Amino acid sequence: MVFKVSKVQTTPFEGQKPGTSGLRKKVKVFVQPHYLENFVQSTFNALTPAKVRGATLVVSGDGRYYSKDAIQIIIKMSAANGVRRVWVGQNGLLSTPAVSAVIRERVGADGSKATGSFILTASHNPGGPHEDFGIKYNMENGGPAPESITDKIFENTKTITEYLIAEDLPNVDISSVGVTNFGGPEGPFDVEVFDSASDYVKLMKSIFDFELIRKLLSSPKFTFCYDALHGVAGAYAHRIFVEELGAKESSLLNCVPKEDFGGGHPDPNLTYAKELVNRMGLGKSSEVEPPEFGAAADGDADRNMILGKRFFVTPSDSVAIIAANAVDAIPYFSSGLKGVARSMPTSAALDVVAKNLKLKFFEVPTGWKFFGNLMDAGLCSVCGEESFGTGSDHIREKDGIWAVLAWLSILAYKNKDNLNGNKLVTVEDIVRQHWATYGRHYYTRYDYENVDAGAAKELMAYLVKLQSSLDEINTIVKGARSDVSKVVNADEFEYKDPVDGSISKHQGIRFLFEDGSRLVFRLSGTGSEGATIRLYIEQYEKDSSKTGRDSQEALAPLVEVALKLSKMQEFTGRSAPTVIT
């Protein structure tokens, strides 16, 4: 059959501005007639015709509610806009890191390579008819669209008058692998449904020593647990951990992807990954002996949480420990690291490793595209952010399963001559040894979610104004706690990209203390309604006799200072944060 192209008249919607990771709104917003179509057409219009006509696009996501309908709409619009072929992961499932891998690695039967992708995800936000949906566009390097493109998309959404769609194109069966061929006014158009996991698994096997990890997992002393929180990681967990690495089926929790993530919040932290936290012995006291190693993923599997037995590894420590051990433990890095990078709010644990190992180091704004630029320029191998995202230059997104395999590699390497010994080197041993070598960055993040947007802006404006006087700041600090060191620098973080020269302003408000401690305040761009204020609190401790304290206890004085300095309760009416990580 030959499909026809229809031009559909439309009018703009307010507020279709893509945030750090695309456009996220409630499902009820996305299901309005023309809403998704306007955004998709605005994206096609923002890309040059050379990137659309004759192109190969990947269209898949984390499987959340409304994804299947959205995929069919995007297929029909791709056909109408002159795209040559669309690749869809089976059942519409592809993790965000797997999409990046597919763009970079996959070659079609006819030699085609993907030039970009629509990823349907709201990441770690809840899913279901009354929850969140999201869409973002990734470029030919596999990374998120840069601001120059997202700004263009937003401008287009404000003036759009029509979109193109092949309304008579039948829906494609995305549940079974195969190619469906169509003909259009400009020639053939194909939709290929392919196995979601195989390209990604192949890439992981080229990075890590699966044989060494398999030996660790087969040791009777080593026990393992992985929780996909009913997100898309479930499509990979069985293949990698059970089939390739020999873990027991019973070590997988919540690994069946669900449109509503089983009614849970697919965010791998101590608050939302309750089942894993309890199994690892960090919840209420349990009678059962916890596993040696546990990990969780978020909805689209780009985030990770790493746990040892009764022990939590902060993401800031995690990236520092991976960087410190990568060359020895991970074959992909055996010839050395090109450099390392972290997002500004992430603790300075990585900075200390970079300094000791004489590595190039970069501090960037929150948002993976900044790491992508450094990687494309060959300046960065390992990077991470405190919001449970860790990754490397094997792709251009953060990668939750990669981080788990990196930790398993470090454990396997440290135990390779010890698998028959009395006691394995544990996650906690590795972290404590790291603190003894490099010092410890006590670290916590307070999230105030769904705060009135006006109040959040007022609080930030007040802090910027306060920064003009260090004397005034230090008067407030000393008035709150005399045992806290003084603020020596206060600024609003601004980043000049060393690769493309672009400047990103207003990236967070920083208070830097004499002893290396930091307070950072920023507004998050990942929520779907209201504003989220994030407060990051960090204290550096070099004295190895003091690196074993409870984190919240060690940080209590700084927390008090942060709340007093920002007038948090006065501005927001909140006496406590929504989430503490």
N, C-alpha and C positions, 0 to 999 in steps of 0.2 A: 504493500500500500504506500501511497505518497501522501504525506501529511501536508496540511495547509498551515501557513503562518497567519495568526490573527494579531491585529493591533488593538489592544484594549485601552480605552480611555480611563484615566485615573486622576486622583488629586493627592497632594502630599499629606503625609501624617506628621504630626509634631514629634520631635524627640527620637528620630531614628539615628542617633549619633553612636557609632561603634566605640565602645570603651577599650580598655587595655586588651580585651580578647573578644572583640566583636560586639554584636547587638544582643543584649539579654533583656527579656521582658517576661511577664506572665504569659502562659499559654493563651489565656483569654484575649490578650492583645494580639498575639500572632495569628489567631484564627479569624480575625476580622477580614472581610473580603478585601483583596488587593494589598494587605499589609506586607506579607512575605514577598509577594510579587514585586512591589515597589522597591524593596531593599535589594532583591536579587538583580532587577534591571538596573538600579543605580550602581550596583557593583560592576555589571557588564559595561555600563557606560563609562565607568571610571578607568577601566582597563583599556589599553589601546586595542583597536580592532585586530591587530596581529596576535594579541594574546587570547582572542575569543574565536575568531573565524578559523575553522580548521583545527581548533585546539583539542587536546585530550584533558578532560576535567575529572577529578575524583569527587564523588558526592557520597558522604557517609557520616556517621557520628556515633554518639554514645548510646543510642537506642532509646533515649528518653521519649516520653509521650509526645505525639505529633510528628516525630521524625519520619515515620513511614509515609505520611501524607505529604510532608515537606519535600521528601526525596522525589516523589512523582511530579510535583509542581516544578522543581528545579530541572528535572530531566526534560520536561516539556518546554521550559523556557530556554534551556541550553540548545535544544534542537532548533527552536525558532530564531535564536541569535547566531546561528551558523557554526556552533560547536560541532566537531567531527565525531567525537565519541565521549561517552561518560563511563567511568569505571565505578562500580558500587561494591562495597564489601558485602559478603553474604548476609542477608537479613538487615542490610543497611548499617551493619556494625563495623566500625574501625575505631580503634583508640586514636586519640590525637597524635601521640608519637608514631603510631603505625601509619597514619596518613602521611606524615612527614617522610617516613621511610619509603612508602610507596611512591611518592613524588620523586624522591631521589634515586631509588634503586630499581623500581619495577620497569620491565620492558615488555610491551604487549607482543602478541604472536606476530603482528605485522611490523614489529620494530618501533612501535610508537612509545613515546615517553609523555608523562603527565606534565602539564604546564601550570597547573594550579588546582585548588580544591575549595569546595564549600564544606566546612565542617559544622555539623549540627550538634551543638553541645552548649550547655550552660555549666560545664565543668563540674564543680563540687556543689552546685546549688541543687536543691531538691527537684524531683520530677513528678509528673502526674497532671491530670486535667486542671488542677487549681494551683499548680506550681510553675516552675520556670522552663523556658525554652530559649535557645540561643543559636546564632549563626555567625560564623566568621569566615573570612577568605584567607587562604594561604597561597603564597607565591611559588614560583618555579624552583626556588631553593629549598622549599619545604617549610619555610618559616612564615609567621603571621605577616599580613600586609603591613608595610611601613606606614607611618603617619601621613606621608604625602598621598598615599592611596586612600586611607580611611577618611582623611579630610575631604578628598574629592567625592567619595561615596556619600558622605554626609551632605555636602553641598548639593549633589544630585537629588537626594531625597527631598530637598526643600522646594525643588522646581519641577519634579517629574510630572509629565502629563499623559504618558502612555507607556505600556510595556508590551513586549512580544511574547507570544506563547503558542505552542502547537496544541490547541485544545483537543483536536481529534486524534492525537497520538494515544493509543491505548496504554493503560498502566502496565508496567513491566513487572514480572514476577521476580522479586528480589530474594526469594527464599531459596532458589536453587542456582547453582553455578552454571554459567553458560552465556552465550552471546545472542542478543536479539537485534536483527537488522531492520532498519527502516529506510525509506527513501523520502527526501524532501525536495523543495524547490532548488536547493543548491547541491543536490547529490546525496550520497549515502550518509546515514547517521546510525551509529551502533551504541548499544548499551551492553556492557560486559559486567556480569556479576562474578566476582572471584572470591576465593577463600580468604577470609579476613586475616588469618594468622601466618600463612606460609612465608611471605616476604619478610615479615618482622622477625620470625623465628630464625630464618636464615641469617639475617643481619646480626642478631644476638650471638649466634654460634660463631660468627667471624670475629667477635669482640672478646668473648670470654672463653676460658678453658672449661668447657662443659664437663670434660672427663674428671678434672680435679674437683669441681663442685659436686659431681655425682658421688665421688668417693666420700666427701664430707656428709652428704645426705644419707649415704648407706651406713654410716657409722652408728652403731646402736646408742652411742652417747649423745648423738645430735638429733634434736627434734625440731620440727619446723611447722609454721602455721601461716597461711596467707588468706587475707580477707579482701574480697573484691567489692564489698558493700553493695552487691547486686548491680554493679556498674559493668562497663564494657571490658574491664580487665578479665572478667570471667571467661571471655572468648579466647584468652591467651593463657590463662593460668594452668588449665589442664594440660594443654599442649606442651608448655615449657616445664612446669614443675613436676608434673606426673609422668608424662610420656618421655620427655627428653632427660630429665634429671632424676627420675625414680622416686620422687616423694610419694608418700601414701595419699590415696584419694581422700582419706579422712583429715588430711592436713589443710584441705581447702574449705574455706567458710564463705557462704553467700556468693558463690561463683556462677550463679545463673543470672545473666543480665535480665533486668526487669524494667518496664517502661516507667515505673514509679519508684525504682530502687528499693522495692519491698516496703515502701512507706517510710523509709529512713532518709537520713541526710547524708549523701555520699561524700563526706568530707573526712579524710583520714587524719583525725586528731583525737586527743584523749577524751574530748567531749562526745563526739559523734560515733566513734568506732567502739561502742561499748562492749560488744561481744568479744572482740579481740583483746581489748584492754583487760577484761576480766579473765580471759583464758591465759593471758600472759602474767597474771598474778598482780596486776596493778590496780584492780578494782577492790571489791570487798574480799576479805580473806577467803581463799578457796582451799578446799581440801586436796584438790588434784595438783600434782607437781606441774608447773607451767613448762611449755616448750623452751628450748634454748634461744630460739629466734622466731620473731613474728613480724609480719609486715602487712600494710593495708594500702589500697589504692582509692582514688576518688572516682567520680562518675565516668570521666573520659580517660582515666588511667595515666594521666600525665603527672599526678602527684603521688607521693609515697609517705608512709610513716614507718619508721624502723624501731622495733622494740627488742630488747633482750629480756631474759627472765627477770621479772619484777623491775625492769629498767627501761626508761624512755630515752631515746637519743634525739636531741633537738635537731631540727633540720640544719641549723647554722653549724652545729658540730659535725653533722653528717657529711656535709660537702667538704669541710676541712679535713676530716679523717679519710674520705675517699681520695682527695688530692694528695694527702701525705703518703698514702699507700699504693696509689694507682700504678706507678712504674713497676713495682715489684709484683703486684698481685694480679694485674690485668694485662693480658698479652697485647691488646690494642695500643696500650701506652708504653710498651717496653722501650721504645727509643726516646722517651722523655715527653714532658708536657710543654706545649707551646706557650701556655700562660693560663691564668685562672681568673675568674671574675665572680662577683656577687652583686646582688641588688643592694641598694643603699641601706634599707632597713635591716638587712641580715647582719648578724653579729660579726665582729672583726676577727673571729677565729681563723678564717681563711687568710686574712691579711698576714697573720703571724706565720702561718705555714709558708706563704709565698715569700716572705722576707727571709726565713730560715733556709729555704730551698733555692733562693735567688731566682724566683719565677716572675715573669711579667704579671702584673696585677691590675685589675680594673674594678672600679666601683660604678655601677650603672643605675639608672632609674628602674623601678619595677616595670616588668614587661619583657617577655622573652625576645622580642625583636632586637633589643639592644645587644643581647648576647649573640644573636644570629649575625649581626654586622661584624662583630669581633671574630667570630668563627669563620665567616666567609673570607675574611682578610688574613686568616692563618695566625691569629693572635691569641686564641683561647682554646684550651682543650676541655677543661672541667669548669662547670659553673653551677650556681645554685642560689636559691632564695629561701628566706625563712618561712614562707608560706607553703612548706612541704613540697617544693619543686627542686629537683636536682637533675643535672643532665650533662651531656658532653657533645663534642662536635660530630658525633656519628649521625645526628639529625639536627633539625633546627627547632625543636620543641623540647620542653622538659619531658622526662621519661620515667614514669613510676616503676615499671618492671626492670628497666636498666639499673635503677638505683638499688633495687633488691638484689639483682645479680652482682652488682659491684660489692655489696656487703657480703654476700655469700662467697664471693671470690677472695675477699680479704680474710674472712674466717677460714676458708679452705686453705689459703696460703699459710696463715699463721699456725694451722694445725696439721700441715701436710706430713710432718714427721712424728705426729703425736696422736694419730687416730686410734692407736692401740694403748695409749698412755692412760694414766689414772684419771686425768681431768683435762677436758678441752679448754683452750683459750676461749673465753666467752665474749659476747658483745660488750658487757660491762668492763671486762679486763682491757679490751682494746680502747674504750673511751677513757678509762682512768689513766692508762698508760699515756694516752695522747695529752691529757691535762697535765700530767707530770712533766712531759717534755715541753709543751708549748704554753702552759698556763690555761686557766679556764675562763671562759666568758659566760658568766651567769646571765641568763637571758629569759625574758618572758614577753608575751604580747597580749595586750588587753584590747578586745574588740567591742565597740559599742555599736550594735547593729540597729538599723531602721530608726536612726535619730532624725528628728526634724531637720530637713536639708538647710533651712535658714539658720537654725541654731548652730549647726555644724560649721557653716561658713563663717558665722560670727566668731566662734571659738578660734578658728584658724587665723582670722584677721587680727584678733586680739593678740595671739602669739607672735605674729609677724611684727606688730607694733611694739610689743614688749622687747623684741630682740634688739631694738635700737639702743637699749641701755643695759650693759652688762652689770652695772652697779645695782640697778633696780632688780635685775634677775637674781643676783647673789644675795640681796637683802631678803627676798622672798625665800630663797633656798635655805639660808642660815636660820631664818625665822621658823621654817618648817622642821629642819633637822640640822643640828650643829655638827653631826658626825658625817655629813656628806661633803665631798670635796667641792671646790668652787668651779663654776662654769667659766671656761676660758675662751669659748667661741660659740656663737649662735648664728645660724644662717638658714636660708631656704635653699635646699639642694638644687643645683642647676648642673646639667651635664652637657659637655660639648663632645659629640661623637668623634673619636679619633679617626674613624674611617670615612664618614661622609660629611663631617663638619657641621651636622645639624645640631641645633641647641634645644634642649628640653628644659623648660623652666617650671617652677612651682611643683617640685617633685617630692616635697616633704620638708617639714620644719625640724631642724636639728639643734640640740643643745649638747655641746661637747664639754666634758669635765676634765679637770687637770689630771685625774688618775686614769684616764682612758675610758671612763664610763660614758654612756650616751643615753639621751632621751630623744626619741623621734616621734613626731605626730604626722599622720597623713590621712587623707580621705581615700577610701578604696574605690576602685572603678569596677568592681565585679558584682555588686549587688543588683537586684532588679527593681528595688523601690526604696525610697528614703535614702539616708546617707549612712555610711559606716565609717566611724572614726577609729583609726588604729593607732594604738600607743605602744611603742616598743621601748623596752627598758633593759639596759645592759650594763653589767659591771665586770671589769677585768680583774682577775686575781692571779698574780704570778707565783705567790707563795704556795708551794705544793702541799704544805701542811693545812692550808685553808681551802683546798679545792673540793673537799668532800661534803660541804654543807648543803642543806636543803635549799633549792633554788629560790623558792618564794620567801624563805626566811632571810637569805642573803640579800635579796632585792628589796625587802620591806621599806628601808629608809628611802630609797630612790623612788619607789612607788608613791610614797607619801609626798615627796617633793613634786613629782609629776602632776599629781592631782591638784595640789595647791597652786602650782605654777600655771596650770591651764584653766583653773576654775571649772573643772569638768562638770561638777554637780550643778553649779550655778547656771552654766550654759545649756546643759542637756537635760537636767532634772534626773539624771541617773546616779544612783548611789553605788552601783556596781556594774562591771562590764557584763555583756551577754555571754562572752566566751573568753576564757583565759587559756592560752597555749604556751 
